[in-house]
């Protein structure tokens, strides 16, 4: 097994916490699980473990139950073209290479096969909020710099953007903005160029776009700075451009069970009862793609929620897209959400 695989390798009895540390150090978004004799057991991703933690798994639990079954592998004789065809046909990002004895000898990564695509699109991350619902935790640290599994939320976002080819990233800062600037600098160590949009006063979820140094010449990605996500940004940008949308909003399904019996009435008459109904809604996921025209419509240096841009566009009959985000997504806005993301609830 080569040195790179050794760095990514764990055994089935390695704890969830230690596997997360391996994934973090390896910066590939996954760990390879092998038996003590070197036999290949499976792959486990950051998303697999995040789902396990959300479901209530303790960080000191062994990783074995959370390794997905039926991992697709290839032999050493598989060509680069064959592996790429397999990845595209089965929508895979990584394929292990296993020898005739069942031992792991290599790992194909889609990003390395294709080469990292560099986009001309800009990305803007709104990182200026005070995080008042998370106080006192946020008294001395901005909400986007709170850690999930040992890494600041905002760092996770930046690396996610870089992984999808974004090289020009703007961070909108206000509350304790110096903490963010000192940590990220010019972005060089993260593989991108980071510039800062300084909000002298809070400008809402869209107002900071008016502080950009110029107009973008292609669709811009805007997202909240308190999201733990593994979203298909390629798919979202392609959806936006193929639909020629003025603006596109990322949506998530949300289910809520009302903890009480609910009644319907007509005047003073009771007409129906429903015991603890389940409500299904689509919620705003805090990720948007905006056309250059939409960015230009943001008022200069005024408080402006980005949802107002969508409301205005709908009223004017401008086409707005709705892109369903089906991958991992979590908003870290309240203490219980932060605890849950870190496996403490």
KOLSE-347846 format. One record per residue (C-alpha): residue number from 0; residue in one letter; x negated, y, z negated. Coordinates in steps of 0.05 Angstrom, whole numbers, plus 5000, padded with zeros to 4 digits. Each point is the difference from the previous one (the first is absolute). Layout:
{resi = NUM | resn = A | c1 = X | c2 = Y | c3 = Z}
...
***
This chain:
{resi = 0 | resn = X | c1 = 5000 | c2 = 5000 | c3 = 5000}
{resi = 1 | resn = X | c1 = 4972 | c2 = 5068 | c3 = 5019}
{resi = 2 | resn = X | c1 = 4986 | c2 = 5055 | c3 = 4950}
{resi = 3 | resn = X | c1 = 5061 | c2 = 5040 | c3 = 5021}
{resi = 4 | resn = X | c1 = 5046 | c2 = 4941 | c3 = 4986}
{resi = 5 | resn = X | c1 = 4966 | c2 = 4986 | c3 = 4934}
{resi = 6 | resn = X | c1 = 5017 | c2 = 5071 | c3 = 4978}
{resi = 7 | resn = X | c1 = 5073 | c2 = 4989 | c3 = 5018}
{resi = 8 | resn = X | c1 = 5005 | c2 = 4930 | c3 = 4969}
{resi = 9 | resn = X | c1 = 5038 | c2 = 4980 | c3 = 4938}
{resi = 10 | resn = X | c1 = 5025 | c2 = 4933 | c3 = 4973}
{resi = 11 | resn = X | c1 = 5073 | c2 = 4980 | c3 = 4986}
{resi = 12 | resn = X | c1 = 4990 | c2 = 5011 | c3 = 4925}
{resi = 13 | resn = X | c1 = 4971 | c2 = 5071 | c3 = 5007}
{resi = 14 | resn = X | c1 = 5045 | c2 = 5049 | c3 = 4964}
{resi = 15 | resn = X | c1 = 5043 | c2 = 5049 | c3 = 5038}
{resi = 16 | resn = X | c1 = 4961 | c2 = 5058 | c3 = 4970}
{resi = 17 | resn = X | c1 = 4933 | c2 = 4972 | c3 = 5023}
{resi = 18 | resn = X | c1 = 5027 | c2 = 4986 | c3 = 5070}
{resi = 19 | resn = X | c1 = 5023 | c2 = 5072 | c3 = 5004}
{resi = 20 | resn = X | c1 = 4930 | c2 = 5021 | c3 = 4983}
{resi = 21 | resn = X | c1 = 4972 | c2 = 4956 | c3 = 5055}
{resi = 22 | resn = X | c1 = 5050 | c2 = 5029 | c3 = 5050}
{resi = 23 | resn = X | c1 = 4981 | c2 = 5070 | c3 = 4979}
{resi = 24 | resn = X | c1 = 4925 | c2 = 4988 | c3 = 5007}
{resi = 25 | resn = X | c1 = 5008 | c2 = 4964 | c3 = 5066}
{resi = 26 | resn = X | c1 = 5042 | c2 = 5056 | c3 = 5031}
{resi = 27 | resn = X | c1 = 5034 | c2 = 4951 | c3 = 5048}
{resi = 28 | resn = X | c1 = 5067 | c2 = 4998 | c3 = 4965}
{resi = 29 | resn = X | c1 = 4993 | c2 = 4925 | c3 = 4983}
{resi = 30 | resn = X | c1 = 4962 | c2 = 4945 | c3 = 4964}
{resi = 31 | resn = X | c1 = 4986 | c2 = 4930 | c3 = 5025}
{resi = 32 | resn = X | c1 = 5018 | c2 = 4944 | c3 = 4953}
{resi = 33 | resn = X | c1 = 4955 | c2 = 4938 | c3 = 5001}
{resi = 34 | resn = X | c1 = 4995 | c2 = 4938 | c3 = 4957}
{resi = 35 | resn = X | c1 = 4936 | c2 = 4990 | c3 = 4959}
{resi = 36 | resn = X | c1 = 4975 | c2 = 4952 | c3 = 5054}
{resi = 37 | resn = X | c1 = 5009 | c2 = 5053 | c3 = 5054}
{resi = 38 | resn = X | c1 = 5065 | c2 = 4973 | c3 = 5029}
{resi = 39 | resn = X | c1 = 5045 | c2 = 5054 | c3 = 5027}
{resi = 40 | resn = X | c1 = 5062 | c2 = 5013 | c3 = 4957}
{resi = 41 | resn = X | c1 = 5030 | c2 = 5063 | c3 = 5030}
{resi = 42 | resn = X | c1 = 5000 | c2 = 5076 | c3 = 5006}
{resi = 43 | resn = X | c1 = 5030 | c2 = 5049 | c3 = 4951}
{resi = 44 | resn = X | c1 = 5011 | c2 = 5073 | c3 = 5015}
{resi = 45 | resn = X | c1 = 5007 | c2 = 5063 | c3 = 4959}
{resi = 46 | resn = X | c1 = 5074 | c2 = 5000 | c3 = 5019}
{resi = 47 | resn = X | c1 = 5010 | c2 = 4928 | c3 = 4976}
{resi = 48 | resn = X | c1 = 4973 | c2 = 5018 | c3 = 4932}
{resi = 49 | resn = X | c1 = 5038 | c2 = 5066 | c3 = 4996}
{resi = 50 | resn = X | c1 = 5065 | c2 = 4962 | c3 = 5012}
{resi = 51 | resn = X | c1 = 4980 | c2 = 4950 | c3 = 4946}
{resi = 52 | resn = X | c1 = 4986 | c2 = 5056 | c3 = 4951}
{resi = 53 | resn = X | c1 = 5066 | c2 = 5034 | c3 = 5016}
{resi = 54 | resn = X | c1 = 5035 | c2 = 4934 | c3 = 4986}
{resi = 55 | resn = X | c1 = 4970 | c2 = 4999 | c3 = 4930}
{resi = 56 | resn = X | c1 = 4936 | c2 = 4959 | c3 = 5008}
{resi = 57 | resn = X | c1 = 4947 | c2 = 5014 | c3 = 4948}
{resi = 58 | resn = X | c1 = 4931 | c2 = 5022 | c3 = 5024}
{resi = 59 | resn = X | c1 = 4967 | c2 = 4942 | c3 = 4963}
{resi = 60 | resn = X | c1 = 5040 | c2 = 4948 | c3 = 5038}
{resi = 61 | resn = X | c1 = 4964 | c2 = 4954 | c3 = 5049}
{resi = 62 | resn = X | c1 = 5007 | c2 = 5021 | c3 = 5072}
{resi = 63 | resn = X | c1 = 5018 | c2 = 4931 | c3 = 5027}
{resi = 64 | resn = X | c1 = 5076 | c2 = 5007 | c3 = 4999}
{resi = 65 | resn = X | c1 = 4997 | c2 = 5064 | c3 = 5040}
{resi = 66 | resn = X | c1 = 4958 | c2 = 4975 | c3 = 5058}
{resi = 67 | resn = X | c1 = 5047 | c2 = 4993 | c3 = 5060}
{resi = 68 | resn = X | c1 = 5008 | c2 = 4930 | c3 = 5027}
{resi = 69 | resn = X | c1 = 4988 | c2 = 4978 | c3 = 5072}
{resi = 70 | resn = X | c1 = 4944 | c2 = 5048 | c3 = 5017}
{resi = 71 | resn = X | c1 = 4984 | c2 = 4997 | c3 = 5075}
{resi = 72 | resn = X | c1 = 4927 | c2 = 4983 | c3 = 5014}
{resi = 73 | resn = X | c1 = 4957 | c2 = 4989 | c3 = 5061}
{resi = 74 | resn = X | c1 = 4940 | c2 = 4955 | c3 = 5014}
{resi = 75 | resn = X | c1 = 4929 | c2 = 5024 | c3 = 5012}
{resi = 76 | resn = X | c1 = 5010 | c2 = 4988 | c3 = 5075}
{resi = 77 | resn = X | c1 = 5056 | c2 = 5051 | c3 = 5006}
{resi = 78 | resn = X | c1 = 4981 | c2 = 5057 | c3 = 5046}
{resi = 79 | resn = X | c1 = 5010 | c2 = 5074 | c3 = 4985}
{resi = 80 | resn = X | c1 = 5055 | c2 = 5004 | c3 = 5054}
{resi = 81 | resn = X | c1 = 5036 | c2 = 4939 | c3 = 4971}
{resi = 82 | resn = X | c1 = 4998 | c2 = 5029 | c3 = 4930}
{resi = 83 | resn = X | c1 = 5026 | c2 = 5067 | c3 = 5025}
{resi = 84 | resn = X | c1 = 5057 | c2 = 4965 | c3 = 5037}
{resi = 85 | resn = X | c1 = 5018 | c2 = 4962 | c3 = 4937}
{resi = 86 | resn = X | c1 = 4999 | c2 = 5063 | c3 = 4958}
{resi = 87 | resn = X | c1 = 5045 | c2 = 5038 | c3 = 5048}
{resi = 88 | resn = X | c1 = 5048 | c2 = 4941 | c3 = 5008}
{resi = 89 | resn = X | c1 = 5007 | c2 = 4987 | c3 = 4926}
{resi = 90 | resn = X | c1 = 4991 | c2 = 5073 | c3 = 4977}
{resi = 91 | resn = X | c1 = 4938 | c2 = 4984 | c3 = 4958}
{resi = 92 | resn = X | c1 = 4946 | c2 = 5047 | c3 = 4975}
{resi = 93 | resn = X | c1 = 4951 | c2 = 4946 | c3 = 4977}
{resi = 94 | resn = X | c1 = 4986 | c2 = 4928 | c3 = 5019}
{resi = 95 | resn = X | c1 = 4952 | c2 = 4955 | c3 = 4961}
{resi = 96 | resn = X | c1 = 4951 | c2 = 4955 | c3 = 5036}
{resi = 97 | resn = X | c1 = 4997 | c2 = 4929 | c3 = 4971}
{resi = 98 | resn = X | c1 = 4951 | c2 = 4945 | c3 = 5019}
{resi = 99 | resn = X | c1 = 5016 | c2 = 4926 | c3 = 5011}
{resi = 100 | resn = X | c1 = 4993 | c2 = 4986 | c3 = 4925}
{resi = 101 | resn = X | c1 = 5050 | c2 = 5054 | c3 = 4981}
{resi = 102 | resn = X | c1 = 4948 | c2 = 5048 | c3 = 4975}
{resi = 103 | resn = X | c1 = 5006 | c2 = 5075 | c3 = 5012}
{resi = 104 | resn = X | c1 = 4944 | c2 = 5024 | c3 = 5047}
{resi = 105 | resn = X | c1 = 5026 | c2 = 5066 | c3 = 5027}
{resi = 106 | resn = X | c1 = 5055 | c2 = 5051 | c3 = 5002}
{resi = 107 | resn = X | c1 = 5028 | c2 = 5037 | c3 = 5060}
{resi = 108 | resn = X | c1 = 5028 | c2 = 5070 | c3 = 4986}
{resi = 109 | resn = X | c1 = 5044 | c2 = 5033 | c3 = 5051}
{resi = 110 | resn = X | c1 = 4969 | c2 = 5069 | c3 = 4987}
{resi = 111 | resn = X | c1 = 4931 | c2 = 4973 | c3 = 5014}
{resi = 112 | resn = X | c1 = 5022 | c2 = 4963 | c3 = 5063}
{resi = 113 | resn = X | c1 = 5034 | c2 = 5061 | c3 = 5029}
{resi = 114 | resn = X | c1 = 4954 | c2 = 5052 | c3 = 4971}
{resi = 115 | resn = X | c1 = 5028 | c2 = 5055 | c3 = 4956}
{resi = 116 | resn = X | c1 = 5046 | c2 = 5043 | c3 = 5043}
{resi = 117 | resn = X | c1 = 4987 | c2 = 5074 | c3 = 4987}
{resi = 118 | resn = X | c1 = 5062 | c2 = 5042 | c3 = 5006}
{resi = 119 | resn = X | c1 = 5005 | c2 = 5072 | c3 = 5021}
{resi = 120 | resn = X | c1 = 5061 | c2 = 5007 | c3 = 4953}
{resi = 121 | resn = X | c1 = 4992 | c2 = 5040 | c3 = 4937}
{resi = 122 | resn = X | c1 = 5025 | c2 = 4975 | c3 = 4933}
{resi = 123 | resn = X | c1 = 5023 | c2 = 5045 | c3 = 4944}
{resi = 124 | resn = X | c1 = 5009 | c2 = 4974 | c3 = 4929}
{resi = 125 | resn = X | c1 = 5039 | c2 = 5041 | c3 = 4950}
{resi = 126 | resn = X | c1 = 4959 | c2 = 4996 | c3 = 4936}
{resi = 127 | resn = X | c1 = 5018 | c2 = 5065 | c3 = 4964}
{resi = 128 | resn = X | c1 = 5056 | c2 = 4979 | c3 = 4954}
{resi = 129 | resn = X | c1 = 4996 | c2 = 5007 | c3 = 4924}
{resi = 130 | resn = X | c1 = 5028 | c2 = 4931 | c3 = 4984}
{resi = 131 | resn = X | c1 = 5043 | c2 = 5027 | c3 = 4944}
{resi = 132 | resn = X | c1 = 5038 | c2 = 4935 | c3 = 4992}
{resi = 133 | resn = X | c1 = 4934 | c2 = 4965 | c3 = 4984}
{resi = 134 | resn = X | c1 = 4978 | c2 = 5047 | c3 = 4945}
{resi = 135 | resn = X | c1 = 4960 | c2 = 4997 | c3 = 4955}
{resi = 136 | resn = X | c1 = 4960 | c2 = 4954 | c3 = 5047}
{resi = 137 | resn = X | c1 = 4996 | c2 = 5055 | c3 = 5052}
{resi = 138 | resn = X | c1 = 4981 | c2 = 5056 | c3 = 4952}
{resi = 139 | resn = X | c1 = 4927 | c2 = 4994 | c3 = 5021}
{resi = 140 | resn = X | c1 = 5002 | c2 = 4959 | c3 = 5064}
{resi = 141 | resn = X | c1 = 5041 | c2 = 5013 | c3 = 5063}
{resi = 142 | resn = X | c1 = 5052 | c2 = 4946 | c3 = 5014}
{resi = 143 | resn = X | c1 = 4967 | c2 = 4977 | c3 = 5066}
{resi = 144 | resn = X | c1 = 4936 | c2 = 4985 | c3 = 4961}
{resi = 145 | resn = X | c1 = 5034 | c2 = 4951 | c3 = 4952}
{resi = 146 | resn = X | c1 = 4972 | c2 = 4931 | c3 = 5009}
{resi = 147 | resn = X | c1 = 5035 | c2 = 4938 | c3 = 5024}
{resi = 148 | resn = X | c1 = 4960 | c2 = 4935 | c3 = 4993}
{resi = 149 | resn = X | c1 = 4938 | c2 = 5042 | c3 = 4985}
{resi = 150 | resn = X | c1 = 5003 | c2 = 5047 | c3 = 5060}
{resi = 151 | resn = X | c1 = 5032 | c2 = 5070 | c3 = 5005}
{resi = 152 | resn = X | c1 = 5066 | c2 = 5000 | c3 = 5038}
{resi = 153 | resn = X | c1 = 4973 | c2 = 5054 | c3 = 5047}
{resi = 154 | resn = X | c1 = 4938 | c2 = 4960 | c3 = 5016}
{resi = 155 | resn = X | c1 = 5044 | c2 = 4941 | c3 = 5020}
{resi = 156 | resn = X | c1 = 5038 | c2 = 5046 | c3 = 5046}
{resi = 157 | resn = X | c1 = 4938 | c2 = 5029 | c3 = 5032}
{resi = 158 | resn = X | c1 = 4970 | c2 = 4931 | c3 = 5012}
{resi = 159 | resn = X | c1 = 5067 | c2 = 4977 | c3 = 5028}
{resi = 160 | resn = X | c1 = 5000 | c2 = 5058 | c3 = 5049}
{resi = 161 | resn = X | c1 = 4927 | c2 = 4987 | c3 = 5020}
{resi = 162 | resn = X | c1 = 5017 | c2 = 4927 | c3 = 5012}
{resi = 163 | resn = X | c1 = 5052 | c2 = 5022 | c3 = 5051}
{resi = 164 | resn = X | c1 = 4951 | c2 = 5045 | c3 = 5036}
{resi = 165 | resn = X | c1 = 5014 | c2 = 5068 | c3 = 4970}
{resi = 166 | resn = X | c1 = 4936 | c2 = 5040 | c3 = 4996}
{resi = 167 | resn = X | c1 = 5027 | c2 = 5071 | c3 = 4987}
{resi = 168 | resn = X | c1 = 5036 | c2 = 5001 | c3 = 4933}
{resi = 169 | resn = X | c1 = 5027 | c2 = 5061 | c3 = 4964}
{resi = 170 | resn = X | c1 = 5015 | c2 = 4997 | c3 = 4925}
{resi = 171 | resn = X | c1 = 5048 | c2 = 5053 | c3 = 4974}
{resi = 172 | resn = X | c1 = 4979 | c2 = 5019 | c3 = 4930}
{resi = 173 | resn = X | c1 = 5025 | c2 = 5045 | c3 = 4945}
{resi = 174 | resn = X | c1 = 5005 | c2 = 4973 | c3 = 4928}
{resi = 175 | resn = X | c1 = 4930 | c2 = 4978 | c3 = 4977}
{resi = 176 | resn = X | c1 = 4978 | c2 = 5002 | c3 = 5072}
{resi = 177 | resn = X | c1 = 4927 | c2 = 5006 | c3 = 4981}
{resi = 178 | resn = X | c1 = 5003 | c2 = 4929 | c3 = 4973}
{resi = 179 | resn = X | c1 = 5021 | c2 = 4974 | c3 = 5068}
{resi = 180 | resn = X | c1 = 4949 | c2 = 5042 | c3 = 5038}
{resi = 181 | resn = X | c1 = 4942 | c2 = 4978 | c3 = 4956}
{resi = 182 | resn = X | c1 = 5019 | c2 = 4927 | c3 = 5009}
{resi = 183 | resn = X | c1 = 5010 | c2 = 4999 | c3 = 5076}
{resi = 184 | resn = X | c1 = 4953 | c2 = 5056 | c3 = 5023}
{resi = 185 | resn = X | c1 = 4998 | c2 = 5005 | c3 = 5075}
{resi = 186 | resn = X | c1 = 5023 | c2 = 4928 | c3 = 5008}
{resi = 187 | resn = X | c1 = 4935 | c2 = 4975 | c3 = 5030}
{resi = 188 | resn = X | c1 = 4993 | c2 = 4942 | c3 = 4951}
{resi = 189 | resn = X | c1 = 5071 | c2 = 4978 | c3 = 5018}
{resi = 190 | resn = X | c1 = 4986 | c2 = 4999 | c3 = 5075}
{resi = 191 | resn = X | c1 = 5040 | c2 = 5062 | c3 = 5018}
{resi = 192 | resn = X | c1 = 5002 | c2 = 5076 | c3 = 4998}
{resi = 193 | resn = X | c1 = 5040 | c2 = 5028 | c3 = 4942}
{resi = 194 | resn = X | c1 = 5021 | c2 = 5072 | c3 = 4997}
{resi = 195 | resn = X | c1 = 5044 | c2 = 5034 | c3 = 4948}
{resi = 196 | resn = X | c1 = 5063 | c2 = 5041 | c3 = 5004}
{resi = 197 | resn = X | c1 = 5001 | c2 = 5044 | c3 = 4938}
{resi = 198 | resn = X | c1 = 5070 | c2 = 5016 | c3 = 4975}
{resi = 199 | resn = X | c1 = 4995 | c2 = 5064 | c3 = 4959}
{resi = 200 | resn = X | c1 = 5070 | c2 = 4984 | c3 = 4976}
{resi = 201 | resn = X | c1 = 5039 | c2 = 4935 | c3 = 5010}
{resi = 202 | resn = X | c1 = 5026 | c2 = 4996 | c3 = 5072}
{resi = 203 | resn = X | c1 = 5042 | c2 = 4937 | c3 = 4995}
{resi = 204 | resn = X | c1 = 4993 | c2 = 4935 | c3 = 5040}
{resi = 205 | resn = X | c1 = 4992 | c2 = 5036 | c3 = 5067}
{resi = 206 | resn = X | c1 = 4979 | c2 = 5073 | c3 = 4989}
{resi = 207 | resn = X | c1 = 4926 | c2 = 4985 | c3 = 4998}
{resi = 208 | resn = X | c1 = 5003 | c2 = 4982 | c3 = 5074}
{resi = 209 | resn = X | c1 = 5001 | c2 = 5075 | c3 = 5013}
{resi = 210 | resn = X | c1 = 4929 | c2 = 5003 | c3 = 4971}
{resi = 211 | resn = X | c1 = 4970 | c2 = 4957 | c3 = 5054}
{resi = 212 | resn = X | c1 = 4943 | c2 = 5036 | c3 = 5036}
{resi = 213 | resn = X | c1 = 5035 | c2 = 4991 | c3 = 5067}
{resi = 214 | resn = X | c1 = 5055 | c2 = 4963 | c3 = 5036}
{resi = 215 | resn = X | c1 = 4991 | c2 = 4925 | c3 = 5011}
{resi = 216 | resn = X | c1 = 5002 | c2 = 4978 | c3 = 5073}
{resi = 217 | resn = X | c1 = 5032 | c2 = 4932 | c3 = 4985}
{resi = 218 | resn = X | c1 = 5047 | c2 = 4971 | c3 = 4948}
{resi = 219 | resn = X | c1 = 4978 | c2 = 5011 | c3 = 4928}
{resi = 220 | resn = X | c1 = 5009 | c2 = 4950 | c3 = 4943}
{resi = 221 | resn = X | c1 = 5024 | c2 = 5029 | c3 = 4934}
{resi = 222 | resn = X | c1 = 5006 | c2 = 4961 | c3 = 4936}
{resi = 223 | resn = X | c1 = 5008 | c2 = 5009 | c3 = 4925}
{resi = 224 | resn = X | c1 = 4939 | c2 = 4992 | c3 = 4957}
{resi = 225 | resn = X | c1 = 5031 | c2 = 4955 | c3 = 4947}
{resi = 226 | resn = X | c1 = 5014 | c2 = 4938 | c3 = 5043}
{resi = 227 | resn = X | c1 = 4969 | c2 = 4931 | c3 = 4995}
{resi = 228 | resn = X | c1 = 5012 | c2 = 4975 | c3 = 5071}
{resi = 229 | resn = X | c1 = 4979 | c2 = 4949 | c3 = 5051}
{resi = 230 | resn = X | c1 = 5042 | c2 = 5027 | c3 = 5057}
{resi = 231 | resn = X | c1 = 4995 | c2 = 4989 | c3 = 5075}
{resi = 232 | resn = X | c1 = 4978 | c2 = 5069 | c3 = 5021}
{resi = 233 | resn = X | c1 = 4983 | c2 = 4976 | c3 = 5070}
{resi = 234 | resn = X | c1 = 5072 | c2 = 4977 | c3 = 5009}
{resi = 235 | resn = X | c1 = 5028 | c2 = 5064 | c3 = 4971}
{resi = 236 | resn = X | c1 = 4960 | c2 = 5045 | c3 = 5047}
{resi = 237 | resn = X | c1 = 5016 | c2 = 4957 | c3 = 5060}
{resi = 238 | resn = X | c1 = 5074 | c2 = 5001 | c3 = 4981}
{resi = 239 | resn = X | c1 = 4999 | c2 = 5076 | c3 = 4995}
{resi = 240 | resn = X | c1 = 4965 | c2 = 5010 | c3 = 5067}
{resi = 241 | resn = X | c1 = 5041 | c2 = 4949 | c3 = 5038}
{resi = 242 | resn = X | c1 = 5064 | c2 = 5032 | c3 = 4975}
{resi = 243 | resn = X | c1 = 4975 | c2 = 5071 | c3 = 5016}
{resi = 244 | resn = X | c1 = 5025 | c2 = 5021 | c3 = 4932}
{resi = 245 | resn = X | c1 = 4995 | c2 = 5070 | c3 = 4971}
{resi = 246 | resn = X | c1 = 4987 | c2 = 4969 | c3 = 4932}
{resi = 247 | resn = X | c1 = 5001 | c2 = 4929 | c3 = 4971}
{resi = 248 | resn = X | c1 = 5014 | c2 = 4981 | c3 = 4928}
{resi = 249 | resn = X | c1 = 4977 | c2 = 4935 | c3 = 4968}
{resi = 250 | resn = X | c1 = 5056 | c2 = 4964 | c3 = 4964}
{resi = 251 | resn = X | c1 = 5005 | c2 = 4943 | c3 = 4950}
{resi = 252 | resn = X | c1 = 5059 | c2 = 4957 | c3 = 4980}
{resi = 253 | resn = X | c1 = 5020 | c2 = 5010 | c3 = 4927}
{resi = 254 | resn = X | c1 = 5047 | c2 = 4957 | c3 = 4961}
{resi = 255 | resn = X | c1 = 5031 | c2 = 5020 | c3 = 4934}
{resi = 256 | resn = X | c1 = 5048 | c2 = 4960 | c3 = 4958}
{resi = 257 | resn = X | c1 = 5049 | c2 = 5045 | c3 = 4961}
{resi = 258 | resn = X | c1 = 4998 | c2 = 4972 | c3 = 4929}
{resi = 259 | resn = X | c1 = 5075 | c2 = 5013 | c3 = 4989}
{resi = 260 | resn = X | c1 = 5065 | c2 = 4979 | c3 = 5031}
{resi = 261 | resn = X | c1 = 5024 | c2 = 5053 | c3 = 5049}
{resi = 262 | resn = X | c1 = 5071 | c2 = 5023 | c3 = 5014}
{resi = 263 | resn = X | c1 = 5035 | c2 = 5031 | c3 = 5060}
{resi = 264 | resn = X | c1 = 5062 | c2 = 5044 | c3 = 4989}
{resi = 265 | resn = X | c1 = 5053 | c2 = 5035 | c3 = 5041}
{resi = 266 | resn = X | c1 = 5025 | c2 = 5058 | c3 = 4959}
{resi = 267 | resn = X | c1 = 5017 | c2 = 4969 | c3 = 4932}
{resi = 268 | resn = X | c1 = 5006 | c2 = 4930 | c3 = 5027}
{resi = 269 | resn = X | c1 = 4945 | c2 = 4948 | c3 = 4993}
{resi = 270 | resn = X | c1 = 4992 | c2 = 4967 | c3 = 5068}
{resi = 271 | resn = X | c1 = 4939 | c2 = 4954 | c3 = 4993}
{resi = 272 | resn = X | c1 = 4945 | c2 = 4976 | c3 = 4956}
{resi = 273 | resn = X | c1 = 4930 | c2 = 4977 | c3 = 5017}
{resi = 274 | resn = X | c1 = 4956 | c2 = 4968 | c3 = 4948}
{resi = 275 | resn = X | c1 = 4928 | c2 = 5026 | c3 = 5001}
{resi = 276 | resn = X | c1 = 4996 | c2 = 5015 | c3 = 5074}
{resi = 277 | resn = X | c1 = 4935 | c2 = 5000 | c3 = 5039}
{resi = 278 | resn = X | c1 = 4985 | c2 = 5063 | c3 = 5039}
{resi = 279 | resn = X | c1 = 4955 | c2 = 4996 | c3 = 5061}
{resi = 280 | resn = X | c1 = 4969 | c2 = 5065 | c3 = 5025}
{resi = 281 | resn = X | c1 = 4943 | c2 = 5023 | c3 = 5044}
{resi = 282 | resn = X | c1 = 4953 | c2 = 5047 | c3 = 4963}
{resi = 283 | resn = X | c1 = 4949 | c2 = 5051 | c3 = 5023}
{resi = 284 | resn = X | c1 = 4931 | c2 = 4966 | c3 = 4993}
{resi = 285 | resn = X | c1 = 4960 | c2 = 5064 | c3 = 5001}
{resi = 286 | resn = X | c1 = 4964 | c2 = 4985 | c3 = 5066}
{resi = 287 | resn = X | c1 = 5014 | c2 = 5041 | c3 = 5062}
{resi = 288 | resn = X | c1 = 4976 | c2 = 5011 | c3 = 5071}
{resi = 289 | resn = X | c1 = 5011 | c2 = 5070 | c3 = 5026}
{resi = 290 | resn = X | c1 = 4993 | c2 = 5026 | c3 = 5071}
{resi = 291 | resn = X | c1 = 4957 | c2 = 5063 | c3 = 5010}
{resi = 292 | resn = X | c1 = 5066 | c2 = 5038 | c3 = 5011}
{resi = 293 | resn = X | c1 = 5026 | c2 = 4977 | c3 = 4933}
{resi = 294 | resn = X | c1 = 4935 | c2 = 5022 | c3 = 4965}
{resi = 295 | resn = X | c1 = 5006 | c2 = 5068 | c3 = 5033}
{resi = 296 | resn = X | c1 = 5070 | c2 = 5008 | c3 = 4971}
{resi = 297 | resn = X | c1 = 4975 | c2 = 4999 | c3 = 4928}
{resi = 298 | resn = X | c1 = 5006 | c2 = 5070 | c3 = 4970}
{resi = 299 | resn = X | c1 = 4935 | c2 = 5033 | c3 = 4981}
{resi = 300 | resn = X | c1 = 4979 | c2 = 4996 | c3 = 4927}
{resi = 301 | resn = X | c1 = 5071 | c2 = 4987 | c3 = 4975}
{resi = 302 | resn = X | c1 = 5027 | c2 = 4945 | c3 = 4955}
{resi = 303 | resn = X | c1 = 5027 | c2 = 4950 | c3 = 5051}
{resi = 304 | resn = X | c1 = 5023 | c2 = 4929 | c3 = 4987}
{resi = 305 | resn = X | c1 = 4985 | c2 = 4957 | c3 = 5061}
{resi = 306 | resn = X | c1 = 5071 | c2 = 4972 | c3 = 4995}
{resi = 307 | resn = X | c1 = 5024 | c2 = 5070 | c3 = 5019}
{resi = 308 | resn = X | c1 = 4963 | c2 = 4992 | c3 = 5066}
{resi = 309 | resn = X | c1 = 5040 | c2 = 4936 | c3 = 5014}
{resi = 310 | resn = X | c1 = 5066 | c2 = 5032 | c3 = 4979}
{resi = 311 | resn = X | c1 = 4988 | c2 = 5060 | c3 = 5046}
{resi = 312 | resn = X | c1 = 4980 | c2 = 4955 | c3 = 5057}
{resi = 313 | resn = X | c1 = 5062 | c2 = 4956 | c3 = 4993}
{resi = 314 | resn = X | c1 = 5044 | c2 = 5062 | c3 = 4998}
{resi = 315 | resn = X | c1 = 4968 | c2 = 5026 | c3 = 5064}
{resi = 316 | resn = X | c1 = 5007 | c2 = 4933 | c3 = 5035}
{resi = 317 | resn = X | c1 = 4925 | c2 = 4986 | c3 = 5004}
{resi = 318 | resn = X | c1 = 4982 | c2 = 4926 | c3 = 5002}
{resi = 319 | resn = X | c1 = 4977 | c2 = 4971 | c3 = 4933}
{resi = 320 | resn = X | c1 = 4976 | c2 = 4929 | c3 = 4993}
{resi = 321 | resn = X | c1 = 5011 | c2 = 4951 | c3 = 4942}
{resi = 322 | resn = X | c1 = 4942 | c2 = 4950 | c3 = 4992}
{resi = 323 | resn = X | c1 = 5010 | c2 = 4942 | c3 = 4953}
{resi = 324 | resn = X | c1 = 4940 | c2 = 4987 | c3 = 4956}
{resi = 325 | resn = X | c1 = 5000 | c2 = 4926 | c3 = 4984}
{resi = 326 | resn = X | c1 = 4932 | c2 = 4993 | c3 = 4967}
{resi = 327 | resn = X | c1 = 4979 | c2 = 5013 | c3 = 4928}
{resi = 328 | resn = X | c1 = 5021 | c2 = 5067 | c3 = 4973}
{resi = 329 | resn = X | c1 = 5004 | c2 = 5030 | c3 = 4931}
{resi = 330 | resn = X | c1 = 5012 | c2 = 5071 | c3 = 4976}
{resi = 331 | resn = X | c1 = 4961 | c2 = 5017 | c3 = 4937}
{resi = 332 | resn = X | c1 = 5043 | c2 = 5055 | c3 = 4972}
{resi = 333 | resn = X | c1 = 5017 | c2 = 4977 | c3 = 4930}
{resi = 334 | resn = X | c1 = 4963 | c2 = 4966 | c3 = 4943}
{resi = 335 | resn = X | c1 = 5035 | c2 = 4933 | c3 = 5008}
{resi = 336 | resn = X | c1 = 4981 | c2 = 4999 | c3 = 5074}
{resi = 337 | resn = X | c1 = 4927 | c2 = 5012 | c3 = 4984}
{resi = 338 | resn = X | c1 = 5001 | c2 = 4945 | c3 = 4947}
{resi = 339 | resn = X | c1 = 5034 | c2 = 4953 | c3 = 5048}
{resi = 340 | resn = X | c1 = 4949 | c2 = 5014 | c3 = 5055}
{resi = 341 | resn = X | c1 = 4945 | c2 = 4983 | c3 = 4951}
{resi = 342 | resn = X | c1 = 5033 | c2 = 4936 | c3 = 4976}
{resi = 343 | resn = X | c1 = 5015 | c2 = 5028 | c3 = 4930}
{resi = 344 | resn = X | c1 = 5076 | c2 = 4990 | c3 = 5003}
***
